[in-house]
Amino acid sequence: MVSEISPERRYVCDSALTVDRTRDDGKSWRKLTKGLPQKNAYTQVLRHAATVNHCNNDGVYLGTTSGSIFYTQNGGNSWEVLAEHLPPIMSREAALV
C-alpha cells in the first residue's frame, strides 16, 4: 500500500540532504550539497531548524531531526558537521557568547 504525501508524512527525496538557495527572490534556485550526506540521509530539516550567524553574513547553521548540526561559513557553498548524535533538532538559534 502506498501512502499519500500529507502534512503528517514527510519524505526525503533521493535519500539526500540538500539545501536550496536563491539570490533573486525565488526566480531561480541552486541546490547546495557539498559536505552534506548524499546517500542514506533519511533525515529531515524542519522549518525552524536553520539560522544565520549575524556576525558572519555567509554563516548558516542547519539542524536535522536525526540530531546533526551542519554549518557553512561561505553561504552554503560547502558544509561541515558541527555536532552529531544529539536529540532531534526542531529549532536553531545562533547567539554570540
Secondary structure by P-SEA (a helix, b strand, c coil): ccccccccbbbbcccccbbbbbcccccbbbbbbcccccccccccccccccccccccccbbbbbcccbbbbbbcccccbbbbcccccccccbbbbbcc
